[in-house]
Amino acid sequence: MSGVGGLWIGAGSLRAKAAATLAGPPQAAWRRAVWAGLLAVVVSLRASAGPLHLRQAPSEPARRVAHVGLGRVQALAFSPIGGRLAVATTGALELWNTETWEREAVLPVDDGNPFPRSLSLSFSGNGAVLAVGSSRRPTGDIALWSMTSLTVVATLNESPRRTGGVGAVNLSADGSVLAAYTYHGKVELWDVQAMALLRVVDGGLGINLSPDGSLLAMAGQEGVARVWDVATGAAYARIEGQAGAAAGTPVAFSPDGTMLATVQGWNDQVWVRLWELPSHRKVGTLEDEGHHIETLAFSSDGARLAAAGGDEVVRLWDVRSSRLLGRFQGHRGRINSLSFSADGSMLASGGGGVVLVWDVATGHVRRTP
């Protein structure tokens, strides 16, 4: 996909059935996947291509069309208190109202810097603050946006050791600690209230803070996941037996902080291992055919876990029974971001230039009113 994109809502079956060409400026190539019963945010690659002109699909009329973005979808996150979905694209951060599916705001994060950048997102647990990490050269950028005033209220950039852009950010649920992976192979830990850098540790792209901000988990080399004590910098746990997992694969704490999910993949088979904390005992294995998991997400009650990645499939498991509940298919490219809505009824998946919002109960892409 190339150019800018739009929000298209249609009706029909779960799988993508066909593709229709969209009219646009001569320099842009426009494509749209035609689904039924789904919400698809189609975001394309070239921000300079101008506004998108949508045509009606002849057999499946659109119920709503809206302009969406200035580049490829890079990250997404539902607000933990409901009501909003944040979507990061190449040149902007977009906020969508999840009741009306109207776009509420576009927050400018592209200041004219000529270098390409990628963005990462993380809400505080009360939904008041959205942390945005940027890979902008030479040192990257971390900005804290107020979701009330829609302005930047703080930046966390006074790191003397940062020599690469920011590839991932993660706020603890209580908003006290922020972890940021930087492209020179380090993870910065910040005290958000004091706006002070606590420490810098070696790490990978797959990072996650426990809900209370006391622990940092990361996937490491040679199939080892490590957990660190944030306050002291001491090693808390070393979890081995992750053959097939690479540095940068995702890890995720359960919402109550009592469980850690790690990823393993081997010979077209994927496993998500569940580890009890603080005993570090394996308590479950979620498995399916597939490969290359890039993102994990727990539902807010911890009852379900979703995983997705390079094979274009979103998988949903019941955590207690380890039962695979479903495979959600509709993407046409790698999936790099997952997020559950606050009430657990919706699951957003982003990648390949598209965001899909799924109804968790039915496995269908969700309609809007």
C-alpha positions in Angstrom: 0.0 0.0 0.0 1.1 3.5 -0.6 -0.2 7.0 0.0 -2.5 8.0 2.8 -5.5 6.0 3.9 -9.0 5.8 5.2 -11.5 4.1 7.5 -13.8 1.8 5.7 -16.7 -0.2 7.4 -18.5 -2.9 5.5 -20.6 -6.0 6.1 -20.1 -9.8 5.4 -17.8 -12.7 6.3 -14.7 -13.0 8.5 -12.1 -13.7 5.8 -10.9 -11.1 3.3 -12.8 -12.0 0.1 -11.5 -9.7 -2.5 -9.6 -6.5 -3.2 -10.9 -3.4 -4.8 -8.9 -0.6 -6.3 -9.3 2.9 -4.8 -9.1 6.1 -6.8 -6.2 8.3 -5.9 -3.6 10.7 -7.2 -1.8 9.4 -10.3 1.4 8.9 -8.3 -0.2 6.6 -5.7 -1.3 3.0 -5.9 -4.4 2.4 -3.8 -5.6 -1.0 -2.6 -8.4 -1.9 -0.2 -9.3 -5.3 1.2 -13.0 -5.9 1.0 -14.4 -7.7 4.1 -17.9 -8.0 5.5 -18.8 -7.3 9.1 -15.6 -5.6 9.8 -13.9 -2.4 10.7 -10.7 -1.8 8.7 -8.4 1.1 9.0 -6.4 1.2 5.8 -3.2 3.2 6.1 -0.7 3.4 3.3 2.9 4.2 2.9 3.6 7.6 1.3 2.5 10.6 3.2 3.1 12.9 0.3 0.6 11.3 -2.0 -2.3 13.6 -1.0 -5.9 13.0 0.1 -7.5 9.6 -0.6 -10.6 9.4 -2.8 -12.7 6.4 -2.0 -15.0 4.6 -4.4 -18.0 2.5 -3.4 -17.4 -1.2 -3.6 -20.1 -2.4 -6.1 -21.4 -5.4 -4.2 -20.6 -4.4 -0.5 -21.5 -0.8 0.2 -19.5 1.0 2.8 -21.4 2.4 5.8 -18.8 5.0 6.7 -15.7 6.4 5.2 -13.2 8.6 7.0 -9.7 9.9 6.4 -7.3 7.9 8.6 -3.6 8.5 8.4 -0.3 9.7 7.0 1.7 6.5 6.9 1.9 2.8 7.8 0.4 1.7 11.1 3.3 1.2 13.5 1.6 0.7 16.9 -1.8 0.8 18.5 -3.3 0.9 22.0 -6.7 1.0 23.6 -7.1 3.3 26.5 -7.3 1.3 29.7 -10.4 3.2 30.8 -12.1 2.8 27.5 -13.4 5.2 24.9 -10.3 5.6 22.8 -8.0 3.8 20.4 -4.6 5.3 19.7 -3.0 4.5 16.4 0.6 5.5 15.5 1.5 6.0 11.9 4.6 7.3 10.2 3.8 10.9 10.6 1.1 11.3 13.2 -0.6 9.9 16.2 -4.4 9.4 15.8 -7.0 9.1 18.5 -10.3 7.4 17.6 -13.6 7.4 19.6 -14.5 3.7 20.1 -18.2 4.4 20.5 -18.7 6.4 17.3 -15.5 5.4 15.4 -15.0 9.1 14.6 -11.4 10.4 14.6 -11.1 12.7 17.6 -7.7 14.1 17.0 -4.4 13.9 15.1 -1.4 14.7 17.3 1.6 15.9 15.2 4.7 13.9 16.0 6.6 14.7 12.8 8.5 17.9 13.2 9.9 18.0 9.7 12.9 15.8 10.5 14.0 14.3 7.2 14.8 10.8 8.6 12.2 8.0 8.7 11.0 7.2 12.2 9.0 4.6 13.9 6.7 5.1 16.9 5.7 3.0 19.9 2.9 3.6 22.3 1.9 2.9 26.0 -0.9 4.2 28.1 -0.8 4.7 31.8 -3.2 2.6 33.7 -5.7 5.4 34.3 -5.6 6.5 30.7 -4.5 10.0 31.5 -1.0 9.8 29.9 0.1 8.3 26.6 3.9 7.7 26.3 5.2 7.9 22.7 8.6 6.7 21.8 10.2 7.8 18.5 13.2 6.4 16.6 14.1 9.9 15.3 17.8 10.2 14.7 20.2 10.6 16.3 19.0 9.9 19.8 15.3 9.2 19.6 12.6 10.9 21.6 10.2 10.0 24.5 7.2 12.3 25.0 4.4 12.0 27.5 1.0 13.3 26.1 -1.8 14.4 28.3 -5.1 12.8 27.1 -7.0 15.7 28.6 -5.2 18.6 27.0 -3.8 16.6 24.1 -0.4 18.3 24.6 3.1 17.1 25.5 3.5 17.5 29.3 6.9 16.0 29.6 9.8 14.6 27.7 12.3 11.9 29.0 15.3 12.6 26.8 18.1 13.6 29.2 20.0 10.4 28.9 23.7 10.8 28.4 24.2 7.2 27.3 21.5 7.2 24.6 23.1 6.9 21.1 20.2 5.3 19.2 16.6 5.9 18.5 13.8 4.6 20.8 12.3 1.4 19.5 9.8 0.5 22.3 8.3 2.2 25.3 6.3 0.6 28.2 4.6 2.4 31.1 3.8 0.5 34.2 0.1 0.4 34.9 0.5 2.8 37.9 2.4 5.2 35.7 5.3 5.3 38.0 8.0 3.8 35.8 8.7 3.9 32.1 11.0 1.4 30.2 12.4 2.3 26.8 14.4 0.1 24.5 16.9 2.1 22.5 18.6 0.9 19.3 22.0 0.7 20.7 20.9 -2.3 22.7 20.0 -0.7 26.0 16.9 -0.4 28.1 16.4 2.9 30.0 14.3 2.8 33.2 12.8 6.2 34.2 11.1 7.5 37.3 8.2 9.3 35.7 7.2 11.5 38.5 10.7 12.7 39.2 11.5 12.6 35.4 14.8 11.0 36.5 16.7 8.2 34.7 17.0 5.4 37.3 19.3 3.1 35.4 20.3 1.7 32.0 20.6 -2.1 31.4 21.5 -4.3 28.5 18.4 -5.6 26.8 16.3 -6.3 23.7 13.3 -5.0 21.9 10.8 -7.3 23.7 10.3 -5.5 27.1 7.4 -5.4 29.6 7.0 -3.8 33.0 5.0 -5.5 35.8 1.8 -3.6 36.6 3.3 -2.0 39.7 6.6 -1.1 38.0 8.7 -3.2 40.3 9.9 -5.7 37.7 11.2 -5.5 34.1 11.0 -8.6 31.8 12.9 -8.9 28.6 13.6 -11.6 26.0 17.3 -12.2 25.6 19.8 -14.2 23.5 19.9 -18.0 23.4 16.3 -18.4 24.4 16.6 -16.9 27.8 14.1 -14.5 29.3 15.3 -12.3 32.2 13.5 -10.4 34.9 15.1 -7.5 36.7 14.3 -5.7 39.9 13.7 -2.1 38.8 14.6 -0.4 42.1 17.9 -2.2 42.6 18.9 -3.4 39.1 19.4 -6.9 40.5 18.5 -10.0 38.6 15.1 -11.3 39.8 14.7 -14.4 37.6 16.3 -16.2 34.6 13.8 -18.3 32.6 15.4 -20.8 30.2 14.1 -23.5 27.9 12.9 -21.0 25.3 14.6 -22.7 22.3 13.7 -21.0 19.0 13.1 -17.6 20.7 15.3 -14.7 19.8 16.2 -11.4 21.5 13.4 -9.0 20.8 10.6 -11.6 21.0 7.7 -10.4 23.2 7.2 -11.0 26.9 4.1 -10.0 28.8 3.1 -9.7 32.5 -0.5 -10.7 33.3 -2.6 -7.7 34.6 -2.3 -8.8 38.2 1.5 -9.4 37.9 1.4 -13.0 39.0 2.3 -14.5 35.6 4.7 -13.9 32.8 4.2 -15.0 29.2 7.2 -15.8 27.0 7.4 -17.0 23.4 9.0 -20.0 21.8 9.0 -21.1 18.1 10.3 -24.1 16.3 9.6 -25.8 13.0 6.4 -24.0 12.2 5.1 -24.5 15.7 4.6 -21.7 18.2 4.3 -21.9 22.0 3.5 -19.3 24.6 4.8 -20.4 28.0 3.1 -19.2 31.1 5.3 -18.8 34.2 4.1 -18.2 37.8 5.7 -15.5 39.8 7.5 -15.4 42.1 8.1 -19.1 42.0 9.1 -19.0 38.3 7.3 -22.3 37.8 5.8 -23.1 34.4 2.0 -23.3 34.8 0.8 -23.5 31.2 1.7 -23.8 27.5 -0.4 -22.3 24.7 0.4 -23.8 21.4 -0.6 -23.8 17.7 0.8 -24.2 14.2 2.5 -21.1 13.0 5.7 -19.1 13.3 7.3 -15.8 14.3 5.3 -14.3 17.1 5.9 -10.6 17.4 3.3 -9.3 19.8 1.4 -10.5 22.9 -1.5 -9.1 24.8 -3.5 -10.1 27.9 -7.1 -9.1 28.3 -7.6 -6.8 31.3 -9.0 -9.6 33.5 -6.1 -11.9 32.5 -8.5 -14.6 31.3 -7.4 -14.5 27.6 -4.1 -14.0 25.8 -3.7 -13.0 22.1 -0.6 -13.5 20.0 0.3 -12.5 16.4 3.2 -12.0 14.1 4.6 -12.9 10.8 2.1 -15.4 9.6 -0.8 -12.8 9.4 -2.9 -14.7 12.0 -4.2 -13.5 15.4 -4.5 -16.4 17.9 -6.6 -16.2 21.0 -6.3 -18.6 24.0 -8.1 -19.2 27.3 -5.3 -18.8 29.9 -6.7 -21.0 32.6 -7.4 -24.1 30.3 -4.6 -23.3 27.7 -7.3 -23.9 25.1 -7.0 -22.2 21.7 -10.3 -20.2 21.3 -9.8 -19.1 17.7 -7.6 -17.9 14.8 -8.6 -14.5 13.5 -7.6 -14.1 9.8 -7.9 -10.9 7.7 -4.5 -9.3 7.6 -2.4 -9.3 4.5 1.0 -8.8 6.1 2.8 -9.2 9.4 1.0 -8.1 12.5 3.1 -5.9 14.9 0.7 -4.7 17.5 -2.2 -6.1 19.6 -4.4 -4.4 22.3 -7.5 -5.5 24.1 -10.2 -2.9 25.0 -10.8 -2.1 28.6 -13.8 -4.4 29.0 -12.1 -7.2 26.9 -14.9 -7.2 24.3 -12.7 -5.9 21.5 -9.2 -6.8 20.3 -7.4 -4.5 17.9 -4.6 -5.9 15.6 -2.3 -3.7 13.5 0.1 -4.5 10.7 0.5 -4.6 7.0 -1.0 -1.1 6.7 -4.3 -2.2 8.4 -5.9 -2.1 11.8 -8.7 -4.6 12.4 -11.0 -4.5 15.5 -12.3 -7.9 16.4 -15.3 -8.9 18.5 -13.6 -11.3 21.0 -16.8 -13.3 21.7 -17.6 -14.1 18.0 -14.3 -13.8 16.3 -15.8 -11.5 13.7 -14.5 -8.1 12.9 -16.7 -5.7 14.8 -19.3 -3.4 13.4 -20.0 0.1 14.5 -23.5 1.4 15.1 
